Amino acid sequence: MVRIFRHYLSAKLILIIGLETLVFVLAIRLGLAFNLPASAAAGNPLSLLPTIAFVAGMLVVMNAMGLYSGEQWTQTQSVRLRLMAAAVLVVALILVVTKLPASVTIEPHGFAITGLAIFIGITAVRFAFSKWDMAALKTRVLVLGTGPRVAEFAQLAQRNRNYMVVGYVALPSATDHRVPASMILPVGPDQTLASLVQKFRVDQIVVGAGDRRGTLPLQDLLECKLQGLKIIELSTAFEREYRQVSLDSITPTWVMFEDGFSQGTVRSALKRTLDLAVSAAMLVVALPIMVIAGICIFVESGAPIFYRQERVGQGGRVFSMYKLRSMRQDAECDGKPRWAAANDERTTAVGRIIRKLRIDELPQIINVFKGDMSFIGPRPERPYFVETLARQIPYYWLRHTIKPGITGWAQVCYPYGATIEETTEKLKYDLYYVKNHALFLDLVILLATIEVVFTGKGAR
């Protein structure tokens, strides 16, 4: 994992994006070179504009098709179908780029060469990643601890593609083992922690012990540290590998001394400025779409077209959030708030469409303009659910230390949450954003949101 502006990115993801960016650059330059005399193509400053526009557009298209998320990096059937869909968008993108002001027109033969180069290059990169044994790039991890605090990490480690757990070391006082017995490595006079590190070629030790007083092999850990081995705490491993905060690690002391959870004045002012500028522009663009959707809602089920609902914002302040109505007018006729369910029978025919396309969320741009919300932040919940969740989930209130958002890290990483268990999982992602929020992470979320909207992932 590589940390960029407090956000962790997979080194393999960075590598594949870098290689495919090179493919896009070479492909468009090759098309221009065959389109123009070689000297003109090399020295024409105007040819730089379509190159930059094309590469940026291609990366957005690939991201929108979900080809840079999850396991969509290798040559599987799903990836092949997504690549075919992306190819259709590529053709449209090339046509748009060649019409840019002061651009260089690509003739049919140059157009064909560009498309062929992209097809060959992307196929080669994806094939290499699907066939190449990535074990050499995986971090070999030894986990110190076998108790309840390590249980979730052990479960997630079984399908992790970035690291390999070589084993777990039980502490002397441990009696409750929550990891596979076959993975527990014995430690004694003949086999120390340092010898295990050498035997299994360990790159990193993760300390997952809850109570460390008098239990940690400090001398062995110090010896490993001085030999250049990286030693990290379990909470850091969760953040790095899964981009979420482990709720078991949170204590008041941890929040106070851990890096993050900062609310910088400059950053807040810049984000508010961007929210104002973008929301004003988006209101103009979104207005025709909202008018058409509003007419459809009125024709199907009458007024009201808009739905106003109380939500909890920054600092626990309650505000009215606006949405286009997607459910029947008697959706909560009993007065009891309920989460939306999959294939919810309360949703109207128009509602199912606008929820799938996220059109029902567009009026929230007004909330952003007013300052109740930001474009990016934890999703605001209703007061009834907040009171219920705060009683059952430790540190739930931490998500209210920043402004809520239309989209957020939890929304792009986890499907719709309609139970206490699912909300607890989403909180882990929300707290990761609260701890590490920066403009770079906002950009990552924005790009991921394009994929969510494009694929309809998680909509109900």
DAGI-V239743 format. One record per residue. N is the residue number from 1. RES is the residue in three letters. SS is DSSP state (@ for helix, = for strand, . for the rest). PSI is psi in radians with two decimals (999 if undefined). NEAR is the number of other ideal C-beta (glycine too) atoms within 10 Angstrom. Layout:
N;RES;SS;PSI;NEAR / N;RES;SS;PSI;NEAR
This chain:
1;MET;.;2.49;17 / 2;VAL;=;2.29;12 / 3;ARG;=;2.11;11 / 4;ILE;=;2.04;12 / 5;PHE;.;0.86;12 / 6;ARG;.;0.14;15 / 7;HIS;=;2.38;21 / 8;TYR;=;2.31;19 / 9;LEU;=;2.51;16 / 10;SER;.;2.34;17 / 11;ALA;@;-0.59;13 / 12;LYS;@;-0.66;16 / 13;LEU;@;-0.75;15 / 14;ILE;@;-0.70;13 / 15;LEU;@;-0.80;15 / 16;ILE;@;-0.64;20 / 17;ILE;@;-0.70;18 / 18;GLY;@;-0.78;10 / 19;LEU;@;-0.72;16 / 20;GLU;@;-0.52;21 / 21;THR;@;-0.75;15 / 22;LEU;@;-0.69;13 / 23;VAL;@;-0.79;21 / 24;PHE;@;-0.74;23 / 25;VAL;@;-0.85;15 / 26;LEU;@;-0.64;15 / 27;ALA;@;-0.83;26 / 28;ILE;@;-0.63;26 / 29;ARG;@;-0.61;19 / 30;LEU;@;-0.73;17 / 31;GLY;@;-0.71;29 / 32;LEU;@;-0.65;25 / 33;ALA;@;-0.68;17 / 34;PHE;@;-0.37;17 / 35;ASN;@;-0.57;21 / 36;LEU;.;2.88;19 / 37;PRO;.;2.53;10 / 38;ALA;@;-0.73;10 / 39;SER;@;-0.66;8 / 40;ALA;@;-0.70;13 / 41;ALA;@;-0.64;18 / 42;ALA;@;-0.59;12 / 43;GLY;@;-0.08;10 / 44;ASN;.;1.95;13 / 45;PRO;.;-0.40;7 / 46;LEU;.;-0.41;11 / 47;SER;@;-0.24;20 / 48;LEU;@;-0.58;12 / 49;LEU;@;-0.91;15 / 50;PRO;@;-0.53;25 / 51;THR;@;-0.88;18 / 52;ILE;@;-0.79;12 / 53;ALA;@;-0.73;17 / 54;PHE;@;-0.82;27 / 55;VAL;@;-0.79;19 / 56;ALA;@;-0.77;14 / 57;GLY;@;-0.70;19 / 58;MET;@;-0.73;25 / 59;LEU;@;-0.68;17 / 60;VAL;@;-0.73;15 / 61;VAL;@;-0.82;20 / 62;MET;@;-0.69;24 / 63;ASN;@;-0.73;18 / 64;ALA;@;-0.52;22 / 65;MET;.;0.08;23 / 66;GLY;.;0.37;21 / 67;LEU;.;0.00;24 / 68;TYR;.;0.39;19 / 69;SER;.;2.72;18 / 70;GLY;.;-2.26;11 / 71;GLU;.;0.27;10 / 72;GLN;.;0.77;17 / 73;TRP;.;-0.25;21 / 74;THR;.;3.07;17 / 75;GLN;.;1.29;15 / 76;THR;.;3.01;13 / 77;GLN;@;-0.72;7 / 78;SER;@;-0.75;13 / 79;VAL;@;-0.71;19 / 80;ARG;@;-0.72;12 / 81;LEU;@;-0.70;11 / 82;ARG;@;-0.64;18 / 83;LEU;@;-0.65;20 / 84;MET;@;-0.74;10 / 85;ALA;@;-0.69;16 / 86;ALA;@;-0.61;20 / 87;ALA;@;-0.66;15 / 88;VAL;@;-0.74;10 / 89;LEU;@;-0.52;17 / 90;VAL;@;-0.76;23 / 91;VAL;@;-0.80;11 / 92;ALA;@;-0.67;11 / 93;LEU;@;-0.74;18 / 94;ILE;@;-0.72;23 / 95;LEU;@;-0.67;11 / 96;VAL;@;-0.78;14 / 97;VAL;@;-0.68;22 / 98;THR;.;-0.18;19 / 99;LYS;.;0.04;10 / 100;LEU;.;2.60;13 / 101;PRO;.;2.42;6 / 102;ALA;.;0.40;8 / 103;SER;.;3.06;15 / 104;VAL;.;2.16;21 / 105;THR;.;2.31;12 / 106;ILE;.;2.12;24 / 107;GLU;.;2.89;13 / 108;PRO;@;-0.69;8 / 109;HIS;@;-0.64;11 / 110;GLY;@;-0.65;22 / 111;PHE;@;-0.81;18 / 112;ALA;@;-0.70;13 / 113;ILE;@;-0.72;20 / 114;THR;@;-0.83;24 / 115;GLY;@;-0.74;16 / 116;LEU;@;-0.71;13 / 117;ALA;@;-0.71;18 / 118;ILE;@;-0.79;25 / 119;PHE;@;-0.82;15 / 120;ILE;@;-0.79;12 / 121;GLY;@;-0.86;17 / 122;ILE;@;-0.72;22 / 123;THR;@;-0.73;14 / 124;ALA;@;-0.77;12 / 125;VAL;@;-0.83;18 / 126;ARG;@;-0.66;22 / 127;PHE;@;-0.73;12 / 128;ALA;@;-0.73;13 / 129;PHE;@;-0.50;17 / 130;SER;@;-0.49;13 / 131;LYS;@;-0.42;10 / 132;TRP;.;2.30;11 / 133;ASP;.;1.91;7 / 134;MET;@;0.09;13 / 135;ALA;@;-0.59;8 / 136;ALA;@;-0.44;6 / 137;LEU;@;-0.15;13 / 138;LYS;.;2.46;15 / 139;THR;=;2.23;17 / 140;ARG;=;2.07;16 / 141;VAL;=;2.39;25 / 142;LEU;=;2.21;22 / 143;VAL;=;2.24;26 / 144;LEU;=;1.80;24 / 145;GLY;.;2.57;27 / 146;THR;.;0.10;25 / 147;GLY;.;-2.89;20 / 148;PRO;@;-0.58;13 / 149;ARG;@;-0.40;18 / 150;VAL;@;-0.22;27 / 151;ALA;@;-0.84;17 / 152;GLU;@;-0.70;17 / 153;PHE;@;-0.72;25 / 154;ALA;@;-0.67;18 / 155;GLN;@;-0.77;12 / 156;LEU;@;-0.52;13 / 157;ALA;@;-0.41;20 / 158;GLN;.;-0.42;8 / 159;ARG;.;0.31;7 / 160;ASN;.;2.39;15 / 161;ARG;.;-0.08;15 / 162;ASN;.;-0.42;18 / 163;TYR;=;2.87;19 / 164;MET;=;2.09;14 / 165;VAL;=;2.05;20 / 166;VAL;=;-0.33;18 / 167;GLY;=;3.02;19 / 168;TYR;=;2.47;27 / 169;VAL;=;2.10;21 / 170;ALA;.;2.42;19 / 171;LEU;.;2.71;20 / 172;PRO;.;-0.62;9 / 173;SER;.;-0.03;11 / 174;ALA;.;2.31;19 / 175;THR;.;-0.41;8 / 176;ASP;.;1.69;8 / 177;HIS;.;2.18;17 / 178;ARG;.;0.35;17 / 179;VAL;.;2.82;22 / 180;PRO;.;2.27;14 / 181;ALA;@;-0.59;8 / 182;SER;@;-0.30;6 / 183;MET;@;-0.08;15 / 184;ILE;=;2.13;16 / 185;LEU;.;2.26;16 / 186;PRO;.;2.48;10 / 187;VAL;.;2.33;18 / 188;GLY;=;-2.88;6 / 189;PRO;.;-0.59;5 / 190;ASP;.;-0.24;7 / 191;GLN;=;1.68;12 / 192;THR;.;3.04;16 / 193;LEU;@;-0.69;21 / 194;ALA;@;-0.65;17 / 195;SER;@;-0.59;12 / 196;LEU;@;-0.71;20 / 197;VAL;@;-0.75;21 / 198;GLN;@;-0.71;11 / 199;LYS;@;-0.74;12 / 200;PHE;.;0.18;15 / 201;ARG;.;0.90;8 / 202;VAL;.;2.37;20 / 203;ASP;.;-0.41;17 / 204;GLN;=;2.49;17 / 205;ILE;=;2.26;22 / 206;VAL;=;2.11;26 / 207;VAL;=;1.94;18 / 208;GLY;.;0.32;28 / 209;ALA;.;2.38;22 / 210;GLY;.;-1.07;15 / 211;ASP;.;1.99;12 / 212;ARG;.;-0.03;12 / 213;ARG;.;1.95;7 / 214;GLY;.;0.18;9 / 215;THR;.;-0.49;15 / 216;LEU;.;2.42;17 / 217;PRO;.;1.33;17 / 218;LEU;@;-0.70;10 / 219;GLN;@;-0.75;11 / 220;ASP;@;-0.71;19 / 221;LEU;@;-0.70;17 / 222;LEU;@;-0.73;11 / 223;GLU;@;-0.76;15 / 224;CYS;@;-0.70;23 / 225;LYS;@;-0.76;12 / 226;LEU;@;-0.31;8 / 227;GLN;.;0.04;10 / 228;GLY;.;0.08;7 / 229;LEU;.;2.43;17 / 230;LYS;=;2.27;13 / 231;ILE;=;2.12;15 / 232;ILE;=;2.80;14 / 233;GLU;=;2.73;16 / 234;LEU;@;-0.69;22 / 235;SER;@;-0.66;20 / 236;THR;@;-0.67;17 / 237;ALA;@;-0.71;22 / 238;PHE;@;-0.82;23 / 239;GLU;@;-0.80;27 / 240;ARG;@;-0.79;17 / 241;GLU;@;-0.59;21 / 242;TYR;@;0.00;19 / 243;ARG;.;0.84;21 / 244;GLN;.;2.85;23 / 245;VAL;.;2.26;26 / 246;SER;.;2.10;21 / 247;LEU;@;-0.48;18 / 248;ASP;@;-0.33;18 / 249;SER;@;-0.23;18 / 250;ILE;.;2.19;17 / 251;THR;.;2.81;12 / 252;PRO;@;-0.67;8 / 253;THR;@;-0.72;8 / 254;TRP;@;-0.76;14 / 255;VAL;@;-0.70;14 / 256;MET;@;-0.72;8 / 257;PHE;@;-0.24;8 / 258;GLU;.;2.54;17 / 259;ASP;.;2.26;9 / 260;GLY;.;-2.86;15 / 261;PHE;.;0.56;16 / 262;SER;.;2.57;11 / 263;GLN;.;1.33;11 / 264;GLY;.;2.43;11 / 265;THR;@;-0.77;7 / 266;VAL;@;-0.79;7 / 267;ARG;@;-0.75;13 / 268;SER;@;-0.72;13 / 269;ALA;@;-0.71;10 / 270;LEU;@;-0.73;12 / 271;LYS;@;-0.69;21 / 272;ARG;@;-0.68;14 / 273;THR;@;-0.78;10 / 274;LEU;@;-0.70;15 / 275;ASP;@;-0.77;20 / 276;LEU;@;-0.81;13 / 277;ALA;@;-0.83;10 / 278;VAL;@;-0.70;14 / 279;SER;@;-0.65;22 / 280;ALA;@;-0.77;12 / 281;ALA;@;-0.71;11 / 282;MET;@;-0.53;15 / 283;LEU;@;-0.68;16 / 284;VAL;@;-0.77;8 / 285;VAL;@;-0.70;10 / 286;ALA;@;-0.31;18 / 287;LEU;@;-0.84;12 / 288;PRO;@;-0.66;9 / 289;ILE;@;-0.73;14 / 290;MET;@;-0.63;19 / 291;VAL;@;-0.82;11 / 292;ILE;@;-0.80;11 / 293;ALA;@;-0.69;24 / 294;GLY;@;-0.71;19 / 295;ILE;@;-0.75;12 / 296;CYS;@;-0.74;19 / 297;ILE;@;-0.77;23 / 298;PHE;@;-0.74;14 / 299;VAL;@;-0.70;9 / 300;GLU;@;-0.81;11 / 301;SER;@;0.20;17 / 302;GLY;.;-2.93;10 / 303;ALA;.;2.78;10 / 304;PRO;.;2.71;13 / 305;ILE;.;-0.70;17 / 306;PHE;=;2.69;15 / 307;TYR;=;2.13;17 / 308;ARG;=;2.30;12 / 309;GLN;=;2.42;13 / 310;GLU;=;2.34;13 / 311;ARG;=;2.79;22 / 312;VAL;=;2.20;23 / 313;GLY;.;-2.70;22 / 314;GLN;@;2.35;20 / 315;GLY;@;0.25;10 / 316;GLY;@;0.13;12 / 317;ARG;.;2.33;10 / 318;VAL;=;2.33;14 / 319;PHE;=;2.90;17 / 320;SER;=;2.12;12 / 321;MET;=;2.41;23 / 322;TYR;=;2.44;18 / 323;LYS;=;2.78;19 / 324;LEU;=;2.34;24 / 325;ARG;.;2.17;24 / 326;SER;.;-0.06;25 / 327;MET;=;2.92;19 / 328;ARG;.;2.73;14 / 329;GLN;.;-0.40;14 / 330;ASP;.;0.51;8 / 331;ALA;.;-0.58;18 / 332;GLU;.;0.92;13 / 333;CYS;.;-0.38;9 / 334;ASP;.;-0.05;8 / 335;GLY;.;0.05;5 / 336;LYS;.;2.07;7 / 337;PRO;.;2.45;14 / 338;ARG;.;2.52;13 / 339;TRP;.;2.66;15 / 340;ALA;.;2.38;17 / 341;ALA;.;2.88;12 / 342;ALA;.;2.33;9 / 343;ASN;.;0.77;8 / 344;ASP;.;2.20;17 / 345;GLU;.;-0.27;8 / 346;ARG;.;-0.28;16 / 347;THR;=;2.36;19 / 348;THR;.;2.99;19 / 349;ALA;@;-0.80;9 / 350;VAL;@;-0.67;22 / 351;GLY;@;-0.68;25 / 352;ARG;@;-0.64;15 / 353;ILE;@;-0.86;15 / 354;ILE;@;-0.47;25 / 355;ARG;@;-0.67;22 / 356;LYS;@;-0.67;14 / 357;LEU;.;0.01;16 / 358;ARG;.;0.34;16 / 359;ILE;@;-0.52;22 / 360;ASP;@;-0.31;25 / 361;GLU;@;-0.21;19 / 362;LEU;.;-0.68;22 / 363;PRO;.;-0.27;21 / 364;GLN;@;-0.22;23 / 365;ILE;@;-0.57;24 / 366;ILE;@;-0.71;17 / 367;ASN;@;-0.64;24 / 368;VAL;@;-0.77;24 / 369;PHE;@;-0.67;16 / 370;LYS;@;-0.39;12 / 371;GLY;.;0.05;15 / 372;ASP;.;-0.55;21 / 373;MET;.;2.96;26 / 374;SER;=;2.94;26 / 375;PHE;=;-0.62;22 / 376;ILE;=;2.27;29 / 377;GLY;.;3.09;27 / 378;PRO;.;2.46;28 / 379;ARG;.;2.25;19 / 380;PRO;.;2.46;26 / 381;GLU;.;2.88;23 / 382;ARG;.;2.58;16 / 383;PRO;@;-0.67;13 / 384;TYR;@;-0.80;13 / 385;PHE;@;-0.63;16 / 386;VAL;@;-0.78;19 / 387;GLU;@;-0.74;11 / 388;THR;@;-0.82;16 / 389;LEU;@;-0.66;17 / 390;ALA;@;-0.51;17 / 391;ARG;@;-0.46;8 / 392;GLN;@;-0.40;10 / 393;ILE;.;2.06;15 / 394;PRO;.;2.44;13 / 395;TYR;.;0.42;16 / 396;TYR;@;-0.54;20 / 397;TRP;@;-0.33;14 / 398;LEU;@;-0.49;18 / 399;ARG;@;-0.24;27 / 400;HIS;@;0.16;21 / 401;THR;@;-0.19;14 / 402;ILE;.;2.93;22 / 403;LYS;.;2.46;23 / 404;PRO;.;2.92;25 / 405;GLY;=;2.87;24 / 406;ILE;=;-0.71;22 / 407;THR;=;2.85;23 / 408;GLY;.;3.09;26 / 409;TRP;@;-0.70;30 / 410;ALA;@;-0.63;26 / 411;GLN;@;-0.60;24 / 412;VAL;@;-0.25;21 / 413;CYS;@;-0.34;23 / 414;TYR;.;2.51;18 / 415;PRO;.;3.08;15 / 416;TYR;.;2.31;16 / 417;GLY;.;2.14;19 / 418;ALA;.;0.26;15 / 419;THR;.;2.92;9 / 420;ILE;@;-0.72;13 / 421;GLU;@;-0.78;9 / 422;GLU;@;-0.67;14 / 423;THR;@;-0.61;21 / 424;THR;@;-0.73;16 / 425;GLU;@;-0.72;17 / 426;LYS;@;-0.56;23 / 427;LEU;@;-0.59;25 / 428;LYS;@;-0.68;21 / 429;TYR;@;-0.69;21 / 430;ASP;@;-0.75;27 / 431;LEU;@;-0.51;27 / 432;TYR;@;-0.73;24 / 433;TYR;@;-0.76;26 / 434;VAL;@;-0.68;22 / 435;LYS;@;-0.66;19 / 436;ASN;@;0.24;22 / 437;HIS;.;2.33;27 / 438;ALA;.;2.90;18 / 439;LEU;@;-0.55;13 / 440;PHE;@;-0.77;14 / 441;LEU;@;-0.63;20 / 442;ASP;@;-0.71;22 / 443;LEU;@;-0.72;13 / 444;VAL;@;-0.76;19 / 445;ILE;@;-0.70;24 / 446;LEU;@;-0.77;13 / 447;LEU;@;-0.68;16 / 448;ALA;@;-0.56;21 / 449;THR;@;-0.60;19 / 450;ILE;@;-0.74;17 / 451;GLU;@;-0.77;21 / 452;VAL;@;-0.79;20 / 453;VAL;@;-0.72;17 / 454;PHE;@;-0.68;16 / 455;THR;@;-0.19;14 / 456;GLY;.;0.37;11 / 457;LYS;.;2.27;15 / 458;GLY;.;0.02;14 / 459;ALA;.;2.56;18 / 460;ARG;.;999;16
